[in-house]
Amino acid sequence: MGVTGLKTAVGRPAGWSAGHPWPALALWLAVVAVSATGGALALRTPVGDLFDDDSTGRRVLAYALAGCAVVLVLLVALLAAVLPAVVSLLVSVSAVTVASGWWGVVARLFPGRGPSASVFALVAVLGTALGLTSCVLYLWFEQRARRHGALRPHVSRTAADATRTVLLSGLVTAAVVCGLFVSGDAMLSAVAIGVLLTVAAVMLAALTVLPAVTARFGRRLGWPRLPVLWRLTYRLGPPRLWPLLLRPSTRRPGWTLAASVVLLAALALPLAWWRPELPGHPPALLHTAEAARAHGITATTIVAVIAATVLLGFAALTAVFRSAPAAVVVTVPAALGAAAACGTATVVLRMWKPGQAPGSWGHSTPAAWAPLLSFSLALAVSVLLLRMVVLRLMELRGAGLPPREATARALTSTSDGTTVTAVIMGAVFLLAERSASAEVGRLSVVLALSVVLTATVVRALTLPALSVLLSGTRWWARCAARQAGHSLPQK
């Protein structure tokens, strides 16, 4: 489907939701009710039985309520208004409810295993993070459009543009996670399906409830405001910090790229000493090929999963951008950041919780798969944070700006939205380390480190340096000319 077809396909339901807010809200509430009811009937299991002995349902519920309160306060501070923070939290919670209900039904497709508490917890954590970031990006887009002069007759078009942004981010995230299916492991496939259902629930919310809410409340969605934070959050002037941070990348991109790659590789180096811990085998057998092969953990499988994850993300970004070099600018820094996050988390977890057993993901999936799962999800998080930056870079390069200036302006103009998204995702993952199961808690540490590294080192050094080097090449110009429907003059 081309860009025009995608605009039409997204614009019609989003425009209908914006033009008919009450029916759209009723439709979303019906989806939430049916999904929750269907999931509960499919489970036919008491809620307390889904959790381990060390993590009872009451404890998880208490942590979840406390986490919602903390997230609400953080959203109010970041959005500088109460109503959009409440709307974002309610939409994300409803999306988690929908995804959990869907997963309760799909979990029955895995005979003899039943629903896994770890997968449920992962669906809740990722659903909250993706739901909040999608809502914040949507509301941010809406508020910026209104402050730049968008009027009421253009609300349907604004809703379609914001919805398309959320949908494209969701499609790229889904493509990255599909690499887990290459492992052939049933529980990793279940995790991938859970993430895909979560992304689908968030995308459905972006088509229905978000356009309806923004159209119904309009400018009142920004009330009651916090005056000082409002002026800081929605200022129209350029940021002052990022031009200073981008000077090394724009002036000496080659040296900056090499230094950042060395730094990220050093952070990922602890993965070289990682060895799988296989249940049912004594420590002496941990390094034998026979024990690893018994659980499907081979070097070929590991390389295949990593390659599939990266290549699927690259293919999805190429389709979204319609430019291979632009996809490279996102994929390579995101992969380096994900590997660095996994390596750093290996050291952090060994120092932080040295006596904690590694656990397992389900009945047959050992914790040896955890680094692959961590890398795939960390890559998806990094791509989600970097996609908007490169999209803005392509717009500026298409307008005729030189590579250095376009890179600097792309990073500075998207710095506020990307920073807010990173803060929200990092807060959700850190809260999940305490409230979720042991496996999801360790995975949340990896994702939080991925957010930190992507928002700092990758965004300030690796991505701008690589974009300056690639956006000035003839490869980039040829792809841009093909995208515009023109051909470059031949020498």
Contacts in CASP RR format, 6 or more apart in sequence:
PFRMAT RR
TARGET T0000
AUTHOR 0000-0000-0000
METHOD contacts of the structure
MODEL  1
MGVTGLKTAVGRPAGWSAGHPWPALALWLAVVAVSATGGALALRTPVGDL
FDDDSTGRRVLAYALAGCAVVLVLLVALLAAVLPAVVSLLVSVSAVTVAS
GWWGVVARLFPGRGPSASVFALVAVLGTALGLTSCVLYLWFEQRARRHGA
LRPHVSRTAADATRTVLLSGLVTAAVVCGLFVSGDAMLSAVAIGVLLTVA
AVMLAALTVLPAVTARFGRRLGWPRLPVLWRLTYRLGPPRLWPLLLRPST
RRPGWTLAASVVLLAALALPLAWWRPELPGHPPALLHTAEAARAHGITAT
TIVAVIAATVLLGFAALTAVFRSAPAAVVVTVPAALGAAAACGTATVVLR
MWKPGQAPGSWGHSTPAAWAPLLSFSLALAVSVLLLRMVVLRLMELRGAG
LPPREATARALTSTSDGTTVTAVIMGAVFLLAERSASAEVGRLSVVLALS
VVLTATVVRALTLPALSVLLSGTRWWARCAARQAGHSLPQK
1 9 0 8 1.000
3 322 0 8 1.000
6 164 0 8 1.000
7 160 0 8 1.000
7 164 0 8 1.000
10 160 0 8 1.000
10 163 0 8 1.000
10 164 0 8 1.000
10 167 0 8 1.000
10 207 0 8 1.000
11 156 0 8 1.000
11 159 0 8 1.000
11 160 0 8 1.000
11 163 0 8 1.000
11 164 0 8 1.000
13 207 0 8 1.000
13 208 0 8 1.000
14 156 0 8 1.000
14 159 0 8 1.000
14 160 0 8 1.000
14 162 0 8 1.000
14 163 0 8 1.000
14 164 0 8 1.000
14 206 0 8 1.000
14 207 0 8 1.000
14 211 0 8 1.000
15 156 0 8 1.000
15 159 0 8 1.000
15 160 0 8 1.000
15 211 0 8 1.000
16 24 0 8 1.000
17 24 0 8 1.000
17 159 0 8 1.000
17 207 0 8 1.000
17 208 0 8 1.000
17 209 0 8 1.000
17 210 0 8 1.000
17 211 0 8 1.000
17 212 0 8 1.000
17 215 0 8 1.000
18 155 0 8 1.000
18 156 0 8 1.000
18 159 0 8 1.000
18 211 0 8 1.000
18 212 0 8 1.000
18 214 0 8 1.000
18 215 0 8 1.000
19 155 0 8 1.000
19 156 0 8 1.000
19 211 0 8 1.000
19 215 0 8 1.000
20 212 0 8 1.000
21 211 0 8 1.000
21 212 0 8 1.000
21 213 0 8 1.000
21 215 0 8 1.000
21 216 0 8 1.000
22 212 0 8 1.000
22 216 0 8 1.000
24 208 0 8 1.000
24 209 0 8 1.000
24 211 0 8 1.000
24 212 0 8 1.000
25 208 0 8 1.000
25 209 0 8 1.000
25 212 0 8 1.000
25 213 0 8 1.000
25 216 0 8 1.000
27 208 0 8 1.000
28 94 0 8 1.000
28 204 0 8 1.000
28 205 0 8 1.000
28 208 0 8 1.000
28 209 0 8 1.000
28 212 0 8 1.000
31 98 0 8 1.000
31 204 0 8 1.000
31 208 0 8 1.000
32 94 0 8 1.000
32 97 0 8 1.000
32 98 0 8 1.000
35 97 0 8 1.000
35 98 0 8 1.000
35 99 0 8 1.000
35 100 0 8 1.000
35 101 0 8 1.000
35 102 0 8 1.000
35 201 0 8 1.000
36 97 0 8 1.000
36 98 0 8 1.000
36 100 0 8 1.000
36 101 0 8 1.000
38 101 0 8 1.000
38 104 0 8 1.000
38 105 0 8 1.000
39 100 0 8 1.000
39 101 0 8 1.000
39 102 0 8 1.000
39 103 0 8 1.000
39 104 0 8 1.000
39 105 0 8 1.000
40 101 0 8 1.000
42 101 0 8 1.000
42 104 0 8 1.000
42 105 0 8 1.000
42 107 0 8 1.000
42 108 0 8 1.000
43 50 0 8 1.000
43 104 0 8 1.000
43 107 0 8 1.000
43 115 0 8 1.000
45 115 0 8 1.000
47 57 0 8 1.000
48 56 0 8 1.000
48 57 0 8 1.000
50 57 0 8 1.000
50 115 0 8 1.000
50 117 0 8 1.000
50 120 0 8 1.000
51 57 0 8 1.000
51 60 0 8 1.000
51 117 0 8 1.000
51 437 0 8 1.000
52 117 0 8 1.000
52 437 0 8 1.000
52 438 0 8 1.000
54 438 0 8 1.000
55 117 0 8 1.000
55 437 0 8 1.000
55 438 0 8 1.000
60 121 0 8 1.000
60 435 0 8 1.000
60 436 0 8 1.000
63 431 0 8 1.000
63 434 0 8 1.000
63 435 0 8 1.000
64 124 0 8 1.000
64 435 0 8 1.000
66 435 0 8 1.000
67 431 0 8 1.000
67 435 0 8 1.000
68 89 0 8 1.000
68 93 0 8 1.000
70 427 0 8 1.000
70 431 0 8 1.000
71 89 0 8 1.000
71 128 0 8 1.000
71 132 0 8 1.000
71 424 0 8 1.000
71 427 0 8 1.000
71 428 0 8 1.000
71 431 0 8 1.000
72 85 0 8 1.000
72 86 0 8 1.000
72 89 0 8 1.000
74 423 0 8 1.000
74 424 0 8 1.000
74 427 0 8 1.000
75 84 0 8 1.000
75 85 0 8 1.000
75 88 0 8 1.000
75 89 0 8 1.000
75 132 0 8 1.000
75 136 0 8 1.000
75 424 0 8 1.000
76 82 0 8 1.000
76 85 0 8 1.000
76 226 0 8 1.000
77 226 0 8 1.000
77 229 0 8 1.000
78 85 0 8 1.000
78 136 0 8 1.000
78 233 0 8 1.000
78 420 0 8 1.000
78 423 0 8 1.000
78 424 0 8 1.000
79 85 0 8 1.000
79 88 0 8 1.000
79 136 0 8 1.000
79 139 0 8 1.000
79 222 0 8 1.000
79 233 0 8 1.000
79 420 0 8 1.000
80 225 0 8 1.000
80 226 0 8 1.000
80 229 0 8 1.000
80 230 0 8 1.000
80 232 0 8 1.000
80 233 0 8 1.000
80 234 0 8 1.000
81 221 0 8 1.000
81 222 0 8 1.000
81 223 0 8 1.000
81 224 0 8 1.000
81 225 0 8 1.000
81 226 0 8 1.000
81 230 0 8 1.000
82 223 0 8 1.000
82 224 0 8 1.000
83 217 0 8 1.000
83 220 0 8 1.000
83 221 0 8 1.000
83 222 0 8 1.000
83 223 0 8 1.000
83 224 0 8 1.000
84 139 0 8 1.000
84 221 0 8 1.000
84 222 0 8 1.000
87 135 0 8 1.000
87 139 0 8 1.000
87 213 0 8 1.000
87 221 0 8 1.000
88 131 0 8 1.000
88 132 0 8 1.000
88 135 0 8 1.000
88 136 0 8 1.000
88 139 0 8 1.000
89 132 0 8 1.000
91 131 0 8 1.000
91 135 0 8 1.000
91 205 0 8 1.000
91 209 0 8 1.000
91 210 0 8 1.000
91 213 0 8 1.000
92 127 0 8 1.000
92 128 0 8 1.000
92 130 0 8 1.000
92 131 0 8 1.000
92 132 0 8 1.000
92 135 0 8 1.000
93 128 0 8 1.000
94 205 0 8 1.000
94 209 0 8 1.000
95 127 0 8 1.000
95 130 0 8 1.000
95 131 0 8 1.000
95 198 0 8 1.000
95 201 0 8 1.000
95 202 0 8 1.000
95 204 0 8 1.000
95 205 0 8 1.000
96 123 0 8 1.000
96 124 0 8 1.000
96 127 0 8 1.000
96 128 0 8 1.000
96 131 0 8 1.000
96 198 0 8 1.000
96 201 0 8 1.000
98 201 0 8 1.000
98 204 0 8 1.000
98 205 0 8 1.000
99 123 0 8 1.000
99 127 0 8 1.000
99 194 0 8 1.000
99 197 0 8 1.000
99 198 0 8 1.000
99 200 0 8 1.000
99 201 0 8 1.000
99 202 0 8 1.000
100 120 0 8 1.000
100 123 0 8 1.000
100 124 0 8 1.000
102 197 0 8 1.000
102 200 0 8 1.000
102 201 0 8 1.000
103 115 0 8 1.000
103 119 0 8 1.000
103 120 0 8 1.000
103 123 0 8 1.000
103 193 0 8 1.000
103 194 0 8 1.000
103 197 0 8 1.000
104 115 0 8 1.000
106 193 0 8 1.000
106 194 0 8 1.000
106 197 0 8 1.000
107 113 0 8 1.000
107 114 0 8 1.000
107 115 0 8 1.000
107 116 0 8 1.000
107 119 0 8 1.000
107 190 0 8 1.000
108 114 0 8 1.000
110 186 0 8 1.000
110 190 0 8 1.000
113 186 0 8 1.000
113 187 0 8 1.000
113 190 0 8 1.000
113 362 0 8 1.000
113 363 0 8 1.000
116 187 0 8 1.000
116 190 0 8 1.000
116 361 0 8 1.000
116 362 0 8 1.000
117 437 0 8 1.000
118 361 0 8 1.000
118 362 0 8 1.000
118 437 0 8 1.000
118 439 0 8 1.000
118 440 0 8 1.000
119 187 0 8 1.000
119 190 0 8 1.000
119 191 0 8 1.000
119 194 0 8 1.000
121 432 0 8 1.000
121 436 0 8 1.000
121 437 0 8 1.000
121 439 0 8 1.000
121 440 0 8 1.000
122 191 0 8 1.000
122 194 0 8 1.000
122 195 0 8 1.000
122 436 0 8 1.000
122 440 0 8 1.000
122 443 0 8 1.000
123 194 0 8 1.000
123 195 0 8 1.000
123 197 0 8 1.000
123 198 0 8 1.000
124 436 0 8 1.000
125 428 0 8 1.000
125 429 0 8 1.000
125 432 0 8 1.000
125 436 0 8 1.000
125 440 0 8 1.000
125 444 0 8 1.000
126 195 0 8 1.000
126 198 0 8 1.000
126 377 0 8 1.000
127 198 0 8 1.000
127 201 0 8 1.000
127 202 0 8 1.000
128 428 0 8 1.000
129 424 0 8 1.000
129 425 0 8 1.000
129 426 0 8 1.000
129 428 0 8 1.000
129 429 0 8 1.000
129 447 0 8 1.000
130 170 0 8 1.000
130 173 0 8 1.000
130 198 0 8 1.000
130 199 0 8 1.000
130 202 0 8 1.000
130 384 0 8 1.000
131 202 0 8 1.000
131 205 0 8 1.000
132 424 0 8 1.000
132 425 0 8 1.000
132 428 0 8 1.000
133 384 0 8 1.000
133 421 0 8 1.000
133 424 0 8 1.000
133 425 0 8 1.000
134 166 0 8 1.000
134 169 0 8 1.000
134 202 0 8 1.000
134 205 0 8 1.000
134 206 0 8 1.000
134 210 0 8 1.000
135 210 0 8 1.000
136 417 0 8 1.000
136 420 0 8 1.000
136 421 0 8 1.000
136 424 0 8 1.000
137 162 0 8 1.000
137 165 0 8 1.000
137 166 0 8 1.000
137 169 0 8 1.000
137 388 0 8 1.000
137 417 0 8 1.000
137 421 0 8 1.000
138 162 0 8 1.000
138 163 0 8 1.000
138 165 0 8 1.000
138 166 0 8 1.000
138 206 0 8 1.000
138 210 0 8 1.000
138 214 0 8 1.000
139 214 0 8 1.000
139 221 0 8 1.000
140 417 0 8 1.000
140 420 0 8 1.000
141 158 0 8 1.000
141 161 0 8 1.000
141 162 0 8 1.000
141 165 0 8 1.000
142 158 0 8 1.000
142 159 0 8 1.000
142 162 0 8 1.000
142 214 0 8 1.000
142 221 0 8 1.000
143 221 0 8 1.000
143 222 0 8 1.000
143 234 0 8 1.000
144 234 0 8 1.000
145 154 0 8 1.000
145 158 0 8 1.000
145 161 0 8 1.000
146 218 0 8 1.000
146 219 0 8 1.000
147 234 0 8 1.000
147 236 0 8 1.000
150 158 0 8 1.000
155 214 0 8 1.000
155 215 0 8 1.000
155 218 0 8 1.000
156 215 0 8 1.000
159 210 0 8 1.000
159 211 0 8 1.000
159 214 0 8 1.000
159 215 0 8 1.000
162 206 0 8 1.000
162 210 0 8 1.000
162 211 0 8 1.000
162 214 0 8 1.000
163 206 0 8 1.000
163 207 0 8 1.000
163 210 0 8 1.000
163 211 0 8 1.000
165 388 0 8 1.000
166 202 0 8 1.000
166 203 0 8 1.000
166 206 0 8 1.000
166 210 0 8 1.000
167 203 0 8 1.000
167 206 0 8 1.000
167 207 0 8 1.000
168 320 0 8 1.000
168 387 0 8 1.000
169 384 0 8 1.000
169 387 0 8 1.000
169 388 0 8 1.000
170 199 0 8 1.000
170 202 0 8 1.000
170 203 0 8 1.000
170 384 0 8 1.000
171 199 0 8 1.000
171 203 0 8 1.000
171 316 0 8 1.000
171 320 0 8 1.000
172 313 0 8 1.000
172 316 0 8 1.000
172 317 0 8 1.000
172 320 0 8 1.000
172 380 0 8 1.000
172 383 0 8 1.000
172 384 0 8 1.000
172 387 0 8 1.000
173 195 0 8 1.000
173 199 0 8 1.000
173 380 0 8 1.000
173 383 0 8 1.000
173 384 0 8 1.000
174 195 0 8 1.000
174 196 0 8 1.000
174 199 0 8 1.000
174 200 0 8 1.000
175 312 0 8 1.000
175 313 0 8 1.000
175 315 0 8 1.000
175 316 0 8 1.000
176 309 0 8 1.000
176 312 0 8 1.000
176 313 0 8 1.000
176 316 0 8 1.000
176 376 0 8 1.000
176 379 0 8 1.000
176 380 0 8 1.000
176 383 0 8 1.000
177 192 0 8 1.000
177 195 0 8 1.000
177 196 0 8 1.000
177 199 0 8 1.000
177 309 0 8 1.000
177 376 0 8 1.000
177 377 0 8 1.000
177 380 0 8 1.000
178 192 0 8 1.000
178 196 0 8 1.000
178 308 0 8 1.000
178 312 0 8 1.000
179 192 0 8 1.000
179 305 0 8 1.000
179 308 0 8 1.000
179 309 0 8 1.000
179 312 0 8 1.000
179 376 0 8 1.000
180 188 0 8 1.000
180 189 0 8 1.000
180 191 0 8 1.000
180 192 0 8 1.000
180 305 0 8 1.000
180 309 0 8 1.000
180 372 0 8 1.000
180 373 0 8 1.000
180 376 0 8 1.000
181 188 0 8 1.000
181 189 0 8 1.000
181 192 0 8 1.000
181 308 0 8 1.000
182 301 0 8 1.000
182 304 0 8 1.000
182 305 0 8 1.000
182 308 0 8 1.000
183 189 0 8 1.000
183 301 0 8 1.000
183 304 0 8 1.000
183 305 0 8 1.000
183 369 0 8 1.000
183 372 0 8 1.000
185 296 0 8 1.000
185 364 0 8 1.000
185 365 0 8 1.000
185 369 0 8 1.000
186 364 0 8 1.000
186 365 0 8 1.000
187 361 0 8 1.000
187 362 0 8 1.000
187 363 0 8 1.000
187 364 0 8 1.000
187 365 0 8 1.000
187 369 0 8 1.000
188 361 0 8 1.000
188 365 0 8 1.000
188 369 0 8 1.000
188 372 0 8 1.000
188 373 0 8 1.000
191 361 0 8 1.000
191 373 0 8 1.000
195 377 0 8 1.000
195 380 0 8 1.000
213 221 0 8 1.000
214 221 0 8 1.000
233 416 0 8 1.000
238 412 0 8 1.000
238 413 0 8 1.000
239 412 0 8 1.000
239 415 0 8 1.000
239 416 0 8 1.000
241 415 0 8 1.000
242 411 0 8 1.000
242 412 0 8 1.000
242 415 0 8 1.000
242 460 0 8 1.000
243 408 0 8 1.000
243 412 0 8 1.000
245 460 0 8 1.000
246 407 0 8 1.000
246 408 0 8 1.000
246 411 0 8 1.000
246 412 0 8 1.000
246 460 0 8 1.000
246 464 0 8 1.000
248 255 0 8 1.000
248 256 0 8 1.000
248 461 0 8 1.000
248 465 0 8 1.000
249 256 0 8 1.000
249 257 0 8 1.000
249 407 0 8 1.000
249 460 0 8 1.000
249 461 0 8 1.000
249 464 0 8 1.000
249 465 0 8 1.000
249 468 0 8 1.000
250 404 0 8 1.000
250 407 0 8 1.000
250 408 0 8 1.000
250 464 0 8 1.000
250 468 0 8 1.000
253 464 0 8 1.000
253 465 0 8 1.000
253 466 0 8 1.000
253 468 0 8 1.000
253 469 0 8 1.000
254 465 0 8 1.000
254 469 0 8 1.000
256 461 0 8 1.000
256 464 0 8 1.000
256 465 0 8 1.000
257 461 0 8 1.000
257 462 0 8 1.000
257 465 0 8 1.000
257 466 0 8 1.000
257 469 0 8 1.000
259 461 0 8 1.000
260 336 0 8 1.000
260 457 0 8 1.000
260 458 0 8 1.000
260 461 0 8 1.000
260 462 0 8 1.000
260 465 0 8 1.000
261 336 0 8 1.000
261 462 0 8 1.000
263 340 0 8 1.000
263 457 0 8 1.000
263 461 0 8 1.000
264 336 0 8 1.000
264 337 0 8 1.000
264 339 0 8 1.000
264 340 0 8 1.000
264 453 0 8 1.000
264 457 0 8 1.000
264 458 0 8 1.000
264 462 0 8 1.000
265 336 0 8 1.000
265 339 0 8 1.000
265 340 0 8 1.000
267 340 0 8 1.000
267 341 0 8 1.000
267 343 0 8 1.000
267 344 0 8 1.000
267 453 0 8 1.000
268 336 0 8 1.000
268 337 0 8 1.000
268 339 0 8 1.000
268 340 0 8 1.000
268 342 0 8 1.000
268 343 0 8 1.000
268 344 0 8 1.000
269 343 0 8 1.000
270 343 0 8 1.000
270 344 0 8 1.000
270 346 0 8 1.000
270 347 0 8 1.000
271 339 0 8 1.000
271 342 0 8 1.000
271 343 0 8 1.000
271 346 0 8 1.000
271 371 0 8 1.000
274 346 0 8 1.000
274 371 0 8 1.000
275 286 0 8 1.000
275 287 0 8 1.000
276 286 0 8 1.000
276 292 0 8 1.000
276 295 0 8 1.000
276 297 0 8 1.000
276 366 0 8 1.000
276 367 0 8 1.000
276 368 0 8 1.000
277 286 0 8 1.000
277 358 0 8 1.000
277 366 0 8 1.000
277 367 0 8 1.000
277 368 0 8 1.000
278 285 0 8 1.000
278 286 0 8 1.000
278 291 0 8 1.000
278 292 0 8 1.000
278 294 0 8 1.000
278 295 0 8 1.000
278 297 0 8 1.000
278 366 0 8 1.000
278 368 0 8 1.000
279 359 0 8 1.000
279 360 0 8 1.000
279 366 0 8 1.000
281 291 0 8 1.000
285 291 0 8 1.000
289 298 0 8 1.000
292 298 0 8 1.000
292 368 0 8 1.000
295 364 0 8 1.000
295 366 0 8 1.000
295 368 0 8 1.000
297 366 0 8 1.000
297 368 0 8 1.000
297 369 0 8 1.000
302 372 0 8 1.000
305 372 0 8 1.000
305 376 0 8 1.000
306 372 0 8 1.000
306 375 0 8 1.000
309 375 0 8 1.000
309 376 0 8 1.000
309 379 0 8 1.000
310 331 0 8 1.000
310 335 0 8 1.000
310 379 0 8 1.000
313 327 0 8 1.000
313 331 0 8 1.000
313 379 0 8 1.000
313 383 0 8 1.000
314 327 0 8 1.000
314 328 0 8 1.000
314 331 0 8 1.000
315 327 0 8 1.000
317 326 0 8 1.000
317 327 0 8 1.000
317 330 0 8 1.000
317 331 0 8 1.000
317 383 0 8 1.000
317 387 0 8 1.000
318 324 0 8 1.000
318 326 0 8 1.000
318 327 0 8 1.000
320 387 0 8 1.000
321 327 0 8 1.000
321 390 0 8 1.000
321 391 0 8 1.000
321 394 0 8 1.000
322 479 0 8 1.000
322 482 0 8 1.000
322 483 0 8 1.000
323 394 0 8 1.000
323 476 0 8 1.000
323 479 0 8 1.000
323 480 0 8 1.000
323 483 0 8 1.000
324 475 0 8 1.000
324 479 0 8 1.000
325 470 0 8 1.000
325 471 0 8 1.000
325 473 0 8 1.000
325 475 0 8 1.000
325 476 0 8 1.000
325 479 0 8 1.000
326 390 0 8 1.000
326 393 0 8 1.000
326 394 0 8 1.000
326 476 0 8 1.000
326 479 0 8 1.000
328 466 0 8 1.000
328 470 0 8 1.000
329 390 0 8 1.000
329 393 0 8 1.000
329 463 0 8 1.000
329 466 0 8 1.000
329 467 0 8 1.000
329 470 0 8 1.000
329 471 0 8 1.000
330 383 0 8 1.000
330 386 0 8 1.000
330 387 0 8 1.000
330 390 0 8 1.000
330 463 0 8 1.000
331 383 0 8 1.000
332 462 0 8 1.000
332 466 0 8 1.000
333 382 0 8 1.000
333 386 0 8 1.000
333 454 0 8 1.000
333 458 0 8 1.000
333 462 0 8 1.000
333 463 0 8 1.000
333 466 0 8 1.000
334 379 0 8 1.000
334 382 0 8 1.000
334 383 0 8 1.000
334 386 0 8 1.000
334 454 0 8 1.000
334 458 0 8 1.000
335 379 0 8 1.000
335 382 0 8 1.000
336 458 0 8 1.000
336 462 0 8 1.000
337 378 0 8 1.000
337 382 0 8 1.000
337 450 0 8 1.000
337 453 0 8 1.000
337 454 0 8 1.000
337 457 0 8 1.000
337 458 0 8 1.000
337 462 0 8 1.000
338 375 0 8 1.000
338 378 0 8 1.000
338 379 0 8 1.000
338 381 0 8 1.000
338 382 0 8 1.000
338 450 0 8 1.000
339 375 0 8 1.000
340 453 0 8 1.000
340 457 0 8 1.000
341 374 0 8 1.000
341 378 0 8 1.000
341 446 0 8 1.000
341 447 0 8 1.000
341 449 0 8 1.000
341 450 0 8 1.000
341 452 0 8 1.000
341 453 0 8 1.000
342 371 0 8 1.000
342 374 0 8 1.000
342 375 0 8 1.000
342 378 0 8 1.000
342 446 0 8 1.000
344 449 0 8 1.000
344 453 0 8 1.000
345 374 0 8 1.000
345 442 0 8 1.000
345 445 0 8 1.000
345 446 0 8 1.000
345 449 0 8 1.000
346 371 0 8 1.000
348 445 0 8 1.000
348 449 0 8 1.000
349 356 0 8 1.000
349 442 0 8 1.000
349 445 0 8 1.000
356 438 0 8 1.000
358 366 0 8 1.000
358 367 0 8 1.000
358 370 0 8 1.000
359 366 0 8 1.000
359 367 0 8 1.000
359 438 0 8 1.000
359 439 0 8 1.000
360 366 0 8 1.000
360 367 0 8 1.000
360 439 0 8 1.000
361 367 0 8 1.000
361 369 0 8 1.000
361 370 0 8 1.000
361 373 0 8 1.000
361 439 0 8 1.000
367 439 0 8 1.000
370 439 0 8 1.000
370 442 0 8 1.000
370 443 0 8 1.000
373 443 0 8 1.000
374 443 0 8 1.000
374 446 0 8 1.000
374 447 0 8 1.000
377 443 0 8 1.000
377 446 0 8 1.000
377 447 0 8 1.000
378 446 0 8 1.000
378 447 0 8 1.000
378 449 0 8 1.000
378 450 0 8 1.000
381 425 0 8 1.000
381 447 0 8 1.000
381 450 0 8 1.000
381 451 0 8 1.000
381 454 0 8 1.000
382 450 0 8 1.000
382 454 0 8 1.000
382 458 0 8 1.000
384 421 0 8 1.000
385 418 0 8 1.000
385 421 0 8 1.000
385 422 0 8 1.000
385 425 0 8 1.000
385 451 0 8 1.000
385 454 0 8 1.000
385 455 0 8 1.000
385 459 0 8 1.000
386 454 0 8 1.000
386 458 0 8 1.000
386 459 0 8 1.000
386 463 0 8 1.000
388 414 0 8 1.000
388 417 0 8 1.000
388 418 0 8 1.000
389 410 0 8 1.000
389 411 0 8 1.000
389 414 0 8 1.000
389 418 0 8 1.000
389 459 0 8 1.000
389 463 0 8 1.000
390 410 0 8 1.000
390 463 0 8 1.000
390 467 0 8 1.000
392 409 0 8 1.000
392 410 0 8 1.000
392 413 0 8 1.000
392 414 0 8 1.000
393 406 0 8 1.000
393 407 0 8 1.000
393 410 0 8 1.000
393 467 0 8 1.000
393 471 0 8 1.000
394 480 0 8 1.000
396 405 0 8 1.000
396 406 0 8 1.000
396 409 0 8 1.000
396 410 0 8 1.000
397 403 0 8 1.000
397 406 0 8 1.000
397 471 0 8 1.000
397 476 0 8 1.000
397 480 0 8 1.000
398 480 0 8 1.000
398 484 0 8 1.000
400 406 0 8 1.000
401 409 0 8 1.000
403 467 0 8 1.000
403 468 0 8 1.000
403 471 0 8 1.000
403 472 0 8 1.000
404 468 0 8 1.000
406 471 0 8 1.000
407 464 0 8 1.000
407 467 0 8 1.000
407 468 0 8 1.000
407 471 0 8 1.000
408 464 0 8 1.000
410 467 0 8 1.000
411 459 0 8 1.000
411 460 0 8 1.000
411 463 0 8 1.000
411 464 0 8 1.000
418 455 0 8 1.000
418 459 0 8 1.000
419 455 0 8 1.000
422 451 0 8 1.000
422 452 0 8 1.000
422 454 0 8 1.000
422 455 0 8 1.000
425 447 0 8 1.000
425 451 0 8 1.000
426 447 0 8 1.000
426 448 0 8 1.000
426 451 0 8 1.000
426 452 0 8 1.000
429 444 0 8 1.000
429 445 0 8 1.000
429 447 0 8 1.000
429 448 0 8 1.000
429 451 0 8 1.000
430 444 0 8 1.000
430 448 0 8 1.000
432 440 0 8 1.000
432 441 0 8 1.000
432 444 0 8 1.000
433 441 0 8 1.000
433 442 0 8 1.000
433 444 0 8 1.000
433 445 0 8 1.000
433 448 0 8 1.000
434 441 0 8 1.000
436 444 0 8 1.000
470 476 0 8 1.000
474 488 0 8 1.000
477 488 0 8 1.000
478 488 0 8 1.000
481 487 0 8 1.000
481 488 0 8 1.000
END
